[in-house]
Amino acid sequence: MKIEDTLKKTAGLGVPSTPARGKGADKAAGVSQTAAETDSVKLSATAQSLAQASAGGVFDSQKVEEIKAAIANGTFRVDPEKVANGLLDTVSDLIKTRKG
């Protein structure tokens, strides 16, 4: 089958329109922009503790700069034993969480 023949056969078919997206899409669809007053969000205890832990932003910026410099210089060394132990610890924690 030739490509030109296929194009001639489908030339009269209309292209379905896709719904509009973006700033004016809701107005065009007749959807109200006002939020319901009953909407609410509640974070789990885990999410709250993670948010509090990350809010402190405690990290050693000097250590980060040293690691960046070592990577840039090509002197950064990865300890495969530490990586493997960390991976095993993570998997172990995940397995315990699923069983509980």
N, C-alpha and C positions, 0 to 999 in steps of 0.2 A: 504494500500500500504506500502510495506517495504521500508526503507531508502536505503538499498543496491540496490534494483531494480532501484530506481531513479538515483542513482550514476552511475550504469552501462549504463543506457540510455543516460546520458549527458556526459559521459566520452569522447566521440569522438567529442564533440562540442568545438570549439575554443573559447578562452576568448578574448573579444574585448580589444584592447589596449587603454589605456587612454592617452590623450596628456601629454607630458612632461611638468613639471613645475620646475622652479628654474633658476639658473644662465645660463645654456646652452640651455634652452628651446627655446628662441627666435632664436638663431642661428640654432638650429635643424629645426625649422619651416621656416627658410628662412626670418625672419623678421629683418628689419634693426634696429640697435641699436641707430642710430643717431636721435636726436630730430629735429623736423622741426623748422625752425627759426621763423615761424609765430605763434607758440604756445605762449599764454599769459594767465595770471590769473589776474582777477580784483576782489578785495574784496568789498563787500557792505559797506555802511557807518556804519551799525550796527556792522559788523565784524571788521572794522577798530577801532571803538570806544571801542569794547571789547578787542581788542589786546592792545590798548593803556592803558586801565584801568588795565589789568593784568600785563603789563610790569612794572608798578610801584612796584608791589609786596608789597603793603602796608597792613600789618596785625600786630596784636599785638602778638608777639611771646611769651611774658610773659603770656598772657591770654591763649594761646594754651597749654603751659606747665602746667598751673594750671588746665585746663580741663582734660588733659591727666592724671595728678596725681589724680584728683578726680575720674575719671573713674577707674583707677587702684586700688584706695583705696575703691571703692564701695560707695563713698559719693556723686557722681554726681547725681543731681536731675533734672528731666525734668519737666518743667512747662507746663502742658497740655494746659492751656489757651493761652500761647504764641505760642505754636505749632499750635493750632487750628486757631488763628488769622493770623498767617503767611500763613497757607494753604488757608484760605479764601481770603487773599490779593492776593495771587498768582493766584488763580482761577478767581478772579475778573479782574485782569490784563489780563489774557488770554482771557476772554470773551470780554473785551473791544477791544483787539487787533483784534480778529476775526470779530467783527462788523465793524471795521474801514476800 
